Amino acid sequence: LSNPTKRNAVCFAMWRKLAEVFADFATRADVRVVILTGAGAHFSAGADISEFPKLRSTPEGIHAYGEAGHAATLAIRDLPKPTIAAVHGYGLGGGCGLALACDFRVGDPTTQMGIPAAKRGIVYSVLDSENLLRTVGLPNAKLVLYSGRVFPLARCQAMGLLDEVAEDHALAGARNNPKQIKCRLNLRFAFRFPGCPLLRGLRRDLHSCRSRLGKTDGDRLLAAPDLPPR
């Protein structure tokens, strides 16, 4: 992510380019692991809100902007290769969403994360909210979304926003990840294959509790793209 004069705020062109780049990574045999990071002192302060008056002033513009962000997030989340977000400095709003789309997040002593959308009267996307929920659980997801707070390093790690903290710089930590990180990445990568027995068992459990969830929520949960058929 390179827009350092705006703390790597993601503009519309960057959202579209992210989708293109990660789609290309999916087809390249020479790409085995992808590290997403930001130029300069920050990972990303979120979407470039200076574009909003121009690009989000009409229903059509709002839809086009939302689709660009959605496509970028899906391209990262569904990449059939392990992804690591090296989050240094701010990882806020849409920047936090990009980190959550990755399989793994490494921080450092400068890391601060949060989703201040509520403070700006912005509705956070369903996809990003789902990624947040899957990562930190319901109570923490509510805290992040409802409060709009920016959380310090220790709280980010405690909530599960970060998986590991590097002593010096997040990017160096991501590049030199220890054996236990590699094991977790391999496990998460294995989960993406339909034959994974753990996911088959999970889907059976989900079917068994569908009646307690109710038809709408149960069907929605069972339709999750990373769960194989029974």
Secondary structure as the mmCIF struct_conf table of DSSP 4:
data_model
#
loop_
_struct_conf.conf_type_id
_struct_conf.id
_struct_conf.beg_label_comp_id
_struct_conf.beg_label_asym_id
_struct_conf.beg_label_seq_id
_struct_conf.end_label_comp_id
_struct_conf.end_label_asym_id
_struct_conf.end_label_seq_id
HELX_RH_3T_P HELX_RH_3T_P1 PRO A 4 LYS A 6
TURN_TY1_P TURN_TY1_P1 ARG A 7 ASN A 8
STRN STRN1 VAL A 10 VAL A 10
HELX_RH_AL_P HELX_RH_AL_P1 PHE A 12 THR A 27
TURN_TY1_P TURN_TY1_P2 ALA A 29 ASP A 30
STRN STRN2 VAL A 34 LEU A 36
BEND BEND1 ALA A 39 ALA A 39
TURN_TY1_P TURN_TY1_P3 GLY A 40 ALA A 41
BEND BEND2 PHE A 43 PHE A 43
STRN STRN3 SER A 44 SER A 44
STRN STRN4 ALA A 47 ALA A 47
HELX_RH_3T_P HELX_RH_3T_P2 ILE A 49 GLU A 51
HELX_RH_AL_P HELX_RH_AL_P2 PHE A 52 LEU A 55
BEND BEND3 ARG A 56 THR A 58
HELX_RH_AL_P HELX_RH_AL_P3 PRO A 59 ARG A 77
TURN_TY1_P TURN_TY1_P4 ASP A 78 ASP A 78
BEND BEND4 PRO A 80 LYS A 81
STRN STRN5 THR A 83 ALA A 86
BEND BEND5 GLY A 89 GLY A 89
STRN STRN6 TYR A 90 LEU A 92
TURN_TY1_P TURN_TY1_P5 GLY A 93 GLY A 93
HELX_RH_AL_P HELX_RH_AL_P4 GLY A 94 ALA A 101
BEND BEND6 CYS A 102 ASP A 103
STRN STRN7 PHE A 104 GLY A 107
TURN_TY1_P TURN_TY1_P6 PRO A 109 THR A 110
STRN STRN8 GLN A 112 GLY A 114
HELX_RH_3T_P HELX_RH_3T_P3 PRO A 116 ARG A 120
TURN_TY1_P TURN_TY1_P7 GLY A 121 GLY A 121
HELX_LH_PP_P HELX_LH_PP_P1 VAL A 123 SER A 125
HELX_RH_AL_P HELX_RH_AL_P5 VAL A 126 VAL A 136
HELX_RH_AL_P HELX_RH_AL_P6 LEU A 138 SER A 147
HELX_LH_PP_P HELX_LH_PP_P2 ARG A 149 ARG A 149
STRN STRN9 VAL A 150 PHE A 151
HELX_LH_PP_P HELX_LH_PP_P3 PRO A 152 PRO A 152
HELX_RH_AL_P HELX_RH_AL_P7 LEU A 153 MET A 159
TURN_TY1_P TURN_TY1_P8 GLY A 160 GLY A 160
BEND BEND7 LEU A 161 LEU A 161
BEND BEND8 ASP A 163 ASP A 163
STRN STRN10 GLU A 164 VAL A 165
BEND BEND9 GLU A 167 ASP A 168
HELX_RH_AL_P HELX_RH_AL_P8 ALA A 170 ARG A 175
TURN_TY1_P TURN_TY1_P9 ASN A 176 ASN A 176
HELX_RH_AL_P HELX_RH_AL_P9 LYS A 179 PHE A 191
TURN_TY1_P TURN_TY1_P10 ARG A 192 ARG A 192
BEND BEND10 PHE A 193 PHE A 193
TURN_TY1_P TURN_TY1_P11 PRO A 194 GLY A 195
HELX_RH_AL_P HELX_RH_AL_P10 PRO A 197 SER A 208
TURN_TY1_P TURN_TY1_P12 CYS A 209 CYS A 209
HELX_RH_AL_P HELX_RH_AL_P11 ARG A 210 LEU A 213
HELX_RH_AL_P HELX_RH_AL_P12 LYS A 215 LEU A 222
TURN_TY1_P TURN_TY1_P13 ALA A 223 ALA A 223
TURN_TY1_P TURN_TY1_P14 PRO A 225 ASP A 226
BEND BEND11 LEU A 227 LEU A 227
#
